[in-house]
Amino acid sequence: MKVEFADSDGEVIFKTQTNDVSGLLAAAKGEAIMFGTKRFTYTSHVLNHYELLEIGMEQQLTIYMKR
């Protein structure tokens, strides 16, 4: 599944793809995550479903973080 980390303004901080969504989400809910030299903490997440004509149904998890 595609996963995006975004700040509270919706700006994408980091994009990745994973098969372990629950593990990644559990890690994001931990004390903090470092992206480069910046420290972020979890605020919320949203799971989106959308349909692409070429490949069918797609899911994307967006995890919102704050500094």
trRosetta pair geometry for C-beta under 8 A, 3 or more apart (Angstrom, degrees):
i j d omega theta_ij theta_ji phi_ij phi_ji
1 17 6.9 178 84 -153 29 69
1 18 6.4 -29 56 66 76 66
1 19 7.5 122 8 -102 76 33
1 21 5.3 12 46 -73 137 122
1 59 5.2 -39 -134 91 110 105
1 60 7.0 170 176 -105 88 33
1 61 6.0 59 136 -5 126 104
2 15 7.2 -17 -170 -167 94 97
2 16 7.8 158 -156 90 52 38
2 17 5.5 -35 -99 -101 54 83
2 58 7.4 17 12 174 120 106
2 59 7.4 173 36 97 80 55
2 60 4.5 -26 80 -114 106 87
2 61 7.3 176 94 27 54 66
3 15 7.3 154 86 -157 54 51
3 16 5.2 -17 65 68 100 82
3 17 6.8 161 16 -99 81 28
3 18 5.8 -2 -2 18 131 107
3 21 7.1 171 -73 -120 123 83
3 24 6.1 -54 -114 129 172 155
3 60 7.3 172 -85 -164 29 65
3 61 4.7 -13 -112 68 79 101
3 62 7.7 164 -160 -86 53 30
3 63 6.7 15 -174 -5 100 108
4 12 5.3 -63 -168 -128 117 106
4 14 7.3 163 -156 87 51 49
4 15 5.2 -17 -105 -104 77 76
4 60 6.7 21 0 174 103 110
4 61 7.4 180 28 92 63 53
4 62 4.9 -15 68 -113 100 75
4 63 7.2 -178 91 26 49 69
5 12 7.2 99 74 -161 51 63
5 13 4.6 -57 104 62 98 107
5 14 4.4 16 41 51 115 92
5 15 7.7 -144 21 -69 71 35
5 28 7.4 -165 -106 -121 109 127
5 33 7.5 -113 -137 100 152 151
5 35 7.1 -172 99 -68 146 141
5 40 7.5 114 171 97 126 160
5 62 7.9 152 -97 -162 18 57
5 63 5.1 -28 -108 72 67 99
5 65 5.7 11 -175 -4 100 126
6 9 8.0 -124 164 70 97 53
6 10 5.4 -7 170 -152 136 32
6 11 6.2 152 -158 73 85 32
6 12 5.2 -48 -96 -96 85 46
6 13 6.1 170 -109 -1 24 86
6 62 5.7 -2 6 -172 121 104
6 63 7.2 153 23 76 70 46
6 64 5.5 -34 75 -105 88 64
6 65 7.1 157 77 23 35 79
7 10 7.3 -46 70 19 65 18
7 11 5.1 -1 36 56 106 89
7 13 5.9 104 -40 -51 82 111
7 40 7.5 -116 -103 -122 78 129
7 64 7.3 46 166 -158 12 73
7 65 6.2 -55 -105 74 49 76
7 66 6.9 90 -158 -105 74 43
7 67 7.3 3 -135 -30 114 89
8 43 6.6 49 -90 14 94 165
8 64 6.3 79 -95 -179 51 111
8 65 7.7 -105 -44 86 70 36
8 66 5.1 31 -42 -95 117 90
12 15 6.3 10 178 -53 130 95
13 35 5.3 62 162 121 118 179
13 40 7.1 24 -161 -51 176 162
13 65 6.6 -45 11 49 153 126
14 35 5.5 -142 -40 -123 127 130
16 24 7.9 -163 86 -135 131 148
18 21 6.1 147 95 -72 108 55
18 23 7.9 -128 162 65 139 99
18 24 5.3 113 74 -38 168 144
20 23 3.9 -13 156 34 114 122
20 24 5.9 125 103 -23 81 89
21 24 5.8 -58 -146 39 31 109
21 25 6.1 28 157 -17 66 110
21 61 6.1 138 -147 -23 115 155
22 25 5.8 -56 -144 40 29 111
22 26 6.2 33 155 -21 64 106
23 26 5.7 -52 -145 35 30 112
23 27 6.4 30 155 -18 63 105
24 27 5.7 -54 -149 36 31 112
24 28 6.4 33 151 -21 64 106
24 61 8.0 128 92 88 126 148
24 63 8.0 -132 136 -38 100 150
25 28 5.6 -51 -146 34 33 113
25 29 6.5 29 155 -17 64 106
25 45 6.4 -41 -131 -39 109 171
25 61 7.2 -89 -74 175 109 151
25 63 6.9 -168 -114 -93 72 127
26 29 5.9 -60 -151 38 30 109
26 30 7.3 54 145 -44 59 89
27 30 5.6 -30 -166 -7 41 120
27 33 7.3 82 138 -88 90 111
28 33 6.1 -22 -124 -41 61 139
28 42 5.0 109 144 -87 82 118
28 45 7.5 92 99 -68 146 126
28 63 5.0 -58 -169 -171 164 152
28 65 7.4 -109 -165 -79 104 107
29 42 4.8 -51 -105 25 47 171
30 33 7.4 105 61 -57 99 79
30 42 7.7 107 38 -13 41 124
31 41 7.5 -67 156 -114 39 98
32 39 5.1 1 175 -172 137 99
32 40 6.5 144 -163 72 81 37
32 41 5.3 -54 -105 -81 75 77
33 39 7.6 148 76 -156 38 53
33 40 5.2 -27 65 67 87 93
33 41 7.6 154 18 -91 76 30
33 42 7.7 79 -4 -51 111 79
33 65 6.7 -78 50 -122 118 147
34 37 7.4 -21 -168 -137 105 16
34 38 7.0 148 -154 77 61 42
34 39 5.7 -30 -98 -98 73 64
34 40 7.6 158 -95 19 23 77
35 38 5.4 -21 67 66 81 97
35 40 6.3 18 6 -1 106 123
38 67 6.5 -61 -176 -117 107 103
39 67 7.0 93 79 -152 63 66
40 65 3.7 38 166 160 127 131
40 66 6.5 147 -155 70 79 25
40 67 6.0 -51 -101 -91 68 46
41 65 6.4 148 69 -158 27 82
41 66 5.8 -28 60 61 82 79
41 67 8.0 82 16 -169 80 6
42 45 7.8 -31 -160 -42 105 96
42 63 6.9 -56 -126 -180 90 106
42 64 7.7 90 -161 83 54 58
42 65 6.1 -47 -96 -106 36 74
43 64 4.7 -59 64 107 106 100
43 65 6.3 163 4 -114 92 19
43 66 5.2 76 -48 -16 124 103
44 63 7.9 -176 98 -154 39 50
44 64 4.9 9 59 47 76 119
45 61 6.2 -1 -177 -175 117 95
45 62 6.5 166 -155 88 65 51
45 63 4.7 -20 -103 -106 101 64
45 64 6.6 -164 -82 13 43 76
46 61 7.5 161 83 -155 45 51
46 62 4.9 -5 57 57 92 101
46 64 7.7 49 -3 -22 94 106
47 59 6.5 -10 -175 -168 94 106
47 60 7.6 161 -156 83 51 41
47 61 5.4 -21 -103 -102 73 75
48 59 6.9 154 83 -157 53 54
48 60 4.9 -13 60 62 103 89
48 61 7.7 -176 20 -82 73 26
48 62 6.8 38 -8 -6 111 105
49 57 6.4 -12 -170 -167 99 103
49 58 7.4 154 -155 81 51 47
49 59 5.5 -23 -100 -101 69 76
50 57 7.6 155 87 -150 28 58
50 58 5.6 -24 70 64 76 94
50 60 7.5 -8 18 10 106 108
51 56 6.7 -56 -147 -178 81 37
51 57 5.5 -39 -101 -95 73 57
51 58 7.2 152 -108 15 21 81
52 55 5.0 16 84 46 117 86
52 56 6.8 3 61 50 75 20
52 57 7.9 155 22 -100 73 9
52 58 5.3 41 -6 -15 111 126
55 58 6.7 64 90 -63 114 104
